[in-house]
């Protein structure tokens, strides 16, 4: 059963502020291009350097489409197929550019346990554990991510209501608890490969991700 945990910021998230914003043109390996207004922040609860990328008509969107995306060096940068993070990020940028909204790029690698520990967990997965069991075997929680900073970032941007682009119900639950109204949660695509099918199946069966895989039926 998926582990529950105490949030550090239950209730209305404490205040944060935008510290800088700059325009950054984006281009992905498949040639897709967009332009992001990239925001940095001060006063975030966890002290980390998270980013918000404003895409499309983010200023005019009544209910912006928002994806809180946890940093994944192996997937986002190196194209690892052990997860679906890189394709989800690429998909999110295009869909949010079309709709108007934000990618929140959150510095919480490996469900919050860090890069080295994530690679340690991979080694345990090679021995038969699933992604959640491996984290626990290393002395961590199944998922240590806390979305207080994400709620702070949205409020600093003047966003109170969002359409959430995510397969993960925990993100919706946390944001709602932190005072951000999730009007609707819409799933991302299913980006399956031979290397990540067990990983995706574990997310669907262990933490109720909205992922439709034959292996999980």
C-alpha positions as CSV (number, residue, x, y, z in Angstrom):
1,X,0.0,0.0,0.0
2,X,1.3,3.5,-0.9
3,X,2.7,5.3,2.2
4,X,1.1,8.5,3.4
5,X,3.1,11.2,5.0
6,X,2.8,14.5,6.7
7,X,3.2,17.6,4.6
8,X,5.4,20.4,5.8
9,X,2.9,23.1,4.6
10,X,-0.6,21.8,5.1
11,X,-3.0,24.7,4.7
12,X,-2.3,27.8,2.7
13,X,1.3,27.7,1.7
14,X,3.5,30.5,3.2
15,X,4.4,33.4,0.9
16,X,7.2,33.4,-1.7
17,X,8.0,36.0,-4.3
18,X,9.3,36.1,-7.9
19,X,13.0,37.1,-7.8
20,X,13.8,37.2,-11.5
21,X,12.2,36.4,-14.9
22,X,13.8,35.9,-18.3
23,X,12.8,34.7,-21.7
24,X,14.4,31.5,-22.9
25,X,13.8,29.9,-26.3
26,X,13.4,26.1,-26.1
27,X,14.2,23.5,-28.7
28,X,13.9,19.7,-28.2
29,X,15.9,17.0,-30.0
30,X,12.9,16.2,-32.2
31,X,12.9,19.8,-33.5
32,X,9.9,21.0,-31.5
33,X,10.4,24.6,-30.4
34,X,8.7,27.0,-27.9
35,X,9.5,30.0,-25.9
36,X,9.4,30.1,-22.1
37,X,9.3,32.9,-19.6
38,X,11.4,31.4,-16.8
39,X,10.8,32.5,-13.3
40,X,13.0,32.1,-10.2
41,X,11.8,32.6,-6.7
42,X,12.8,33.6,-3.2
43,X,11.3,32.5,0.1
44,X,10.5,28.9,-1.0
45,X,9.9,26.6,2.0
46,X,12.6,24.0,1.1
47,X,15.3,26.5,0.0
48,X,15.8,24.8,-3.4
49,X,16.2,26.4,-6.8
50,X,12.9,25.5,-8.5
51,X,11.8,27.0,-11.8
52,X,8.5,28.0,-13.3
53,X,8.3,28.1,-17.1
54,X,5.5,30.2,-18.4
55,X,4.4,28.8,-21.8
56,X,1.9,30.0,-24.4
57,X,-0.6,32.6,-23.3
58,X,0.0,32.0,-19.6
59,X,-1.0,35.5,-18.7
60,X,-4.5,35.1,-20.4
61,X,-5.3,31.6,-19.3
62,X,-8.3,31.7,-16.9
63,X,-7.4,28.3,-15.5
64,X,-3.8,27.6,-16.6
65,X,-2.6,24.1,-17.4
66,X,0.1,23.3,-14.9
67,X,2.5,20.4,-14.8
68,X,4.6,20.0,-11.6
69,X,7.6,18.0,-13.1
70,X,10.2,16.5,-10.8
71,X,13.7,16.9,-12.0
72,X,15.1,13.7,-13.6
73,X,18.6,14.1,-14.9
74,X,18.8,10.6,-16.4
75,X,15.5,11.0,-18.2
76,X,15.2,14.7,-19.0
77,X,18.8,15.2,-20.1
78,X,20.3,11.8,-21.1
79,X,17.1,10.2,-22.5
80,X,17.0,7.2,-20.1
81,X,14.2,4.8,-21.0
82,X,14.0,3.4,-17.4
83,X,11.4,6.0,-16.7
84,X,8.9,8.2,-18.7
85,X,10.1,11.6,-17.4
86,X,11.8,12.9,-20.5
87,X,8.8,12.2,-22.8
88,X,6.4,13.6,-20.2
89,X,8.4,16.8,-20.0
90,X,8.5,17.1,-23.8
91,X,4.7,16.4,-24.0
92,X,4.0,18.9,-21.3
93,X,5.8,21.8,-22.9
94,X,3.9,21.3,-26.2
95,X,0.5,20.9,-24.5
96,X,1.0,23.8,-22.1
97,X,2.3,26.0,-25.0
98,X,-1.0,25.3,-26.8
99,X,-3.2,25.9,-23.7
100,X,-1.3,28.5,-21.7
101,X,0.2,27.7,-18.3
102,X,3.3,26.6,-16.5
103,X,5.7,23.8,-16.1
104,X,7.0,23.8,-12.5
105,X,10.5,22.2,-12.7
106,X,11.0,20.9,-9.2
107,X,14.5,20.0,-7.9
108,X,13.5,16.7,-6.2
109,X,15.3,14.0,-8.1
110,X,14.3,10.3,-7.5
111,X,11.0,11.1,-5.7
112,X,12.9,13.4,-3.4
113,X,15.7,11.0,-2.4
114,X,18.4,12.4,-4.7
115,X,20.4,11.3,-7.8
116,X,22.8,8.9,-6.2
117,X,20.1,7.2,-4.1
118,X,18.0,6.9,-7.2
119,X,20.8,5.1,-9.0
120,X,21.2,2.9,-5.9
121,X,17.5,2.1,-6.2
122,X,18.0,1.2,-9.8
123,X,20.5,-1.4,-8.7
124,X,17.9,-2.9,-6.3
125,X,15.3,-2.9,-9.0
126,X,17.7,-4.9,-11.2
127,X,17.6,-7.4,-8.4
128,X,13.8,-7.7,-8.5
129,X,12.4,-4.9,-6.2
130,X,9.9,-2.4,-7.7
131,X,10.6,1.3,-7.6
132,X,8.8,1.9,-4.3
133,X,10.2,-1.2,-2.6
134,X,13.7,-0.1,-3.6
135,X,13.3,3.3,-2.0
136,X,12.1,1.8,1.2
137,X,15.0,-0.8,1.2
138,X,17.4,2.2,1.1
139,X,15.8,3.7,4.2
140,X,13.7,6.3,2.4
141,X,9.9,6.7,2.0
142,X,8.2,5.4,-1.1
143,X,7.8,9.0,-2.2
144,X,9.4,11.9,-0.3
145,X,8.2,14.7,-2.5
146,X,6.5,17.7,-0.9
147,X,4.7,20.2,-3.1
148,X,4.7,23.1,-0.7
149,X,7.2,24.9,-2.9
150,X,5.0,24.3,-6.0
151,X,2.0,25.9,-4.3
152,X,4.2,28.8,-3.2
153,X,5.4,29.3,-6.8
154,X,1.9,29.3,-8.2
155,X,0.7,31.8,-5.6
156,X,3.7,34.1,-6.3
157,X,2.6,34.0,-10.0
158,X,-0.9,34.9,-9.0
159,X,-2.4,31.5,-9.8
160,X,-5.1,30.2,-7.4
161,X,-6.9,27.7,-9.7
162,X,-5.2,25.2,-12.1
163,X,-5.9,22.4,-14.5
164,X,-3.3,19.8,-13.4
165,X,-1.4,17.9,-16.1
166,X,-0.5,14.7,-14.2
167,X,-1.2,11.0,-13.8
168,X,-0.4,11.3,-10.1
169,X,-3.3,11.8,-7.7
170,X,-0.9,12.7,-4.9
171,X,0.0,16.0,-6.6
172,X,-3.7,17.0,-6.8
173,X,-4.3,16.1,-3.2
174,X,-1.2,18.0,-1.9
175,X,-2.0,21.1,-4.0
176,X,-5.6,21.1,-2.8
177,X,-4.4,20.8,0.8
178,X,-2.0,23.7,0.2
179,X,-4.7,26.1,-1.0
180,X,-4.4,25.7,-4.8
181,X,-7.7,24.7,-6.3
182,X,-7.3,21.9,-8.8
183,X,-10.3,22.3,-11.1
184,X,-9.5,19.2,-13.2
185,X,-6.7,16.7,-13.4
186,X,-5.9,15.6,-16.9
187,X,-3.5,12.7,-17.6
188,X,-0.3,12.7,-19.6
189,X,0.2,10.2,-22.4
190,X,1.5,6.8,-21.7
191,X,5.2,6.6,-22.8
192,X,6.0,3.0,-22.5
193,X,9.2,1.2,-23.5
194,X,10.6,-2.3,-22.8
195,X,12.9,-0.7,-20.2
196,X,10.1,1.1,-18.2
197,X,7.1,-1.1,-18.4
198,X,7.7,-2.6,-14.8
199,X,8.2,1.0,-13.5
200,X,5.0,2.2,-15.0
201,X,3.1,-0.8,-13.8
202,X,4.3,-0.2,-10.3
203,X,3.1,3.4,-10.4
204,X,-0.3,2.3,-11.6
205,X,-0.8,-0.5,-9.0
206,X,1.1,1.0,-6.0
207,X,0.1,4.7,-6.1
208,X,-3.0,4.8,-8.4
209,X,-1.4,6.7,-11.3
210,X,-3.8,7.0,-14.2
211,X,-1.7,4.8,-16.5
212,X,-3.5,2.3,-18.7
213,X,-1.1,-0.6,-19.3
214,X,-2.0,-4.2,-20.3
215,X,0.4,-5.4,-17.6
216,X,-1.6,-3.6,-14.9
217,X,-5.1,-5.0,-15.8
